[in-house]
Amino acid sequence: MTDTTEQLKARGPKSPEFHLVREAFGGLREALFHDAFAYRLLPPRTTEGRLARLLPRRIRAYAVWTPHALVVAAALITLSLAYNVGYGTDAVAHLLTGFIPAAAVLMTLVRPVGAFWVSLVSTPFTAVLGNTWDGWPWTPAAFFAHIVVMVVVAARTGPRTALWMWLATAAYGVVTEVWVGSPGASDAPMMLFVSALALLVTTVVHVRREAQREVTVQRTVTAIERDKRTLLEERTNIARELHDVVAHHMSVVAIQAEAAPYRVENPPPELEQAFVTIRENAVSALTELRRVLGVVRAEDYEAPDAPQPTLADLDRLLDNVRDAGLTVDKVVTGAVRELPQGVELSAYRIVQEALSNSLRHAPGAAARVEVGYVLGGLGLRVVNGPATGLVKPSPGAGHGITGMRERVTMLNGEMTAEPAADGGYEVTVFLPVPPVDRMNPAGEDA
């Protein structure tokens, strides 16, 4: 049966002591019990330290295995202590009792927390099998091995695990003193004192190393951010200069184009229309330039509220291109529908850039714009023939195709841009559009 709301309220909130105990046992479980025997190989040591830099290159290549060599040396010292304690009596038996502590020391290389439990649990067995009561509950070999294990585990895990290991060792020492007793001199106080000093030094070194690592990371992040800020400042300066220079010249072009017909007596209508087209394009380009680059003129700049072009404005763009001398046809297939704003704007800009490339690279050629409204999205195809006439192609910087690809990639679309079979050029784009949910808010079919 589950508790009712009244019963839960009657119990009242948990006391602060309860939360403290729960957090304490949660920390104990996380430090010593959660994945205690998980495989965690000790990584090689880095050679970026000051001492490592002083070593020759040949020795420096092997210096990365210094921690592993020290652990193996500690395991050999453990075996040596076990053998020396039993020398003259039963050296072989004492040597066998040293294998378990030595194995726990080696185990710190792959399963650090599990090595601590192996060292702690095997302590009474090694003492009984060794038949020595000079030290209880730790034999000399187990004493040395347990301190080594705790130091290595603390260095690999952190201060919290070091504290819980020391408390577990202290609890074991108290239990053996109170309930088991000691037939000889007890080495539990010495174990707690020496291990406390060793773990304190290890914790200080660990905290200092982590602090240095954090400082290094922060310095790296700061340097990266500084470089980015410098780059943005440079781009801002370039954009401001570009805005000033281009805006000035485009304004001059617009003014000259407007005044030019009045400087010629009885200008033909074609000439007047050409100057009108030049002025309209200059004003349009100046407006677009201010809209794009105006954000760098001031920090409190606000984007204009003018609507962005869509496919509904495509006829105006084609008329403008025709006035510039490009013969272009438009074909629309499928059911025309309103698309997301990002798709509409990108499609318009792609067609605009493709036609600009046709004017620049294939003067005198005819172009064809195909817009296909399909079920899964929007298809675009802009193709032009080879250049004709006496006007030479104008080479560009090559950013037009790149800009179109960036827009298509941003919308997860597909694009191909390649020469056509007749010597012209063809740009094919597909922009996916997610299907619109035809269910109204009430859940009924629209």
Secondary structure, DSSP 8 states (H G I E B T S, - for coil): ----HHHHHHH----HHHHHHHHHHHHHIIIIITTTT---------S-SHHHHHS-HHHHHHGGGHHHHHHHHHHHHHHHHHHHHTTTT-HHHHHHHTHHHHHHHHHTTT-HHHHHHHHHHTHHHHHHHHT--SSBS--HHHHHHHHHHHHHHHHHH-HHHHHHHHHHHHHHHHHIIIII--SS-B-HHHHHHHHHHHHHHHHHHHHHHHHHHHHHHHHHHHHHHHHHHHHHHHHHHHHHHHHHHHHHHHHHHHHHHHHGGGGSSS--HHHHHHHHHHHHHHHHHHHHHHHHHGGGT-TT----------GGGHHHHHHHHHHTT-EEEEEEES------HHHHHHHHHHHHHHHHHHHHHSTT-EEEEEEEEETTEEEEEEEE----SS-------SHHHHHHHHHHHHTT-EEEEEE-TTSSEEEEEEEE------B-TTSSB-
